[in-house]
């Protein structure tokens, strides 16, 4: 897929991992597998399917091994997993993921409370993981969370984000995903952040991961695209939430990102109605309607600009 | 309020008119008045409170006279009303609105179906209305609807929008509000549209009125701001809907626009918690939770970037 300027743009679908991680209801394994299989057939090329953290910490993803083992592996789709440490990587490797991801918070306090380690300890843990993953030939993503605001520390210094992103790259990850974990960023902060990070990390190695808690996520995505970012994390139907603002919304919605990209001539390769149907597969289980605006449009009246009408009838 | 560049930005709150017009439930008059009175005390400076169309057409606003007569008139707040014709203006003038607005669709078919007149007939009707409104010393806004897409005609030519905007100005309106009525526009279309319209109408006379049907509205708002537009129409809690996509969302949410603007140093003067509380006054009547993401954040954990924490506790 290409932007108007010609640079290819990738979408990384994170609903099965980041979305479900922040949902209260546990999706049964068979439903989850059927759902991921449906997502695999929408044109999406990168899907993060689970996380190998301790199941007592994230019970929603306790079925990580089974999911990775039993989902369909569609050609040209990369199935990634999150791992917290070497033990998680070893569990994952048994079932041959296509990519792995590590995570750390820019906020020291958030890292301590969320991961139970200091930033230094976290980086130290990554070294053997990265070594083993590289030996296995796996692409490695480094997630940075709380890149704009932290519920404990408040506003985060973009310079610190840039330093940590560079450090992650020097350790050996292939891309860094910058996460506005509590969704407080606006275009102004995103621009300032990317100005700083792109001085230390090539913009082609930067992904953005925006939460939509304050409704800013899609505007932030556009800002990132304008800055040359071409990897966008999103969650079908906007699944997920925010543990720090109960009831709040989750990640930016994949369908809204697809719509935005198609509108600027970026051919995503994603079939929007198929994506929406896939998103709907878990809606009943999660016990609430989707937060995404686009998902509320009746399928029979969906249309796609400019000039392409998917299935528009009057 | 000023953008980072210093240009003042106005928000026009349209929930009591455009929002309610597209909601199924009828809000009782006394609740509506209390709600508008609350909105008047949030720092908003322009509120569109009702419409003097025929009550059989828009029963939600059948109480137009009473509302305009009985709401509090807070100093420095301008209370505007929509009028379809001379008769509507005369009804409105009895109760001294601060501003009036006329409306027309760029799509001939939409104008016929929605208003029951051709574009030429509509413009002809405006002449005496504008004359009388000017004589009464009232600022006049001209709404253009279906500026990007039409459910009947499909994609709309931005050149036609520019011509009609210019014609409206030549007839004597003081500003034109460009409405993406079915919410299909993305930043790419908004940019192209504003490039054209701003060649015919000074950008300071252009307002944008984005519906959030496809989740693009706030990204579109940012694009408009980047193009120099400084009048943004919005609806508290994202109230409203889309008659062409039942169940779909409404206007861009005022609170999310405020948040976006504050994030870029634009001092809106709006008290965000007060705005959210005002929005909540009609929630129960409308029988559904707000579509706005920001409105889902528990009030006690709302924060405002950058660095200003309204009421943030951990």
Interface residues (C-beta under 8 A of the other chain):
Chain A: X4 X148 X149 X151 X152 X154 X155 X183 X184 X185 X186 X187 X188 X189 X212 X213 X214 X215 X216 X218 X219 X221 X222 X223 X244 X245 X246 X247 X248 X249 X253 X255 X256 X259 X260 X262 X263 X264 X265 X291 X292 X293 X294 X296 X297 X298 X301 X303 X305 X306 X307 X309 X312 X314
Chain B: X4 X148 X149 X151 X152 X154 X155 X183 X184 X185 X186 X187 X188 X189 X212 X213 X214 X215 X216 X218 X219 X221 X222 X223 X244 X245 X246 X247 X248 X249 X253 X255 X256 X259 X260 X262 X263 X264 X265 X291 X292 X293 X294 X296 X297 X298 X301 X303 X305 X306 X307 X309 X312 X314
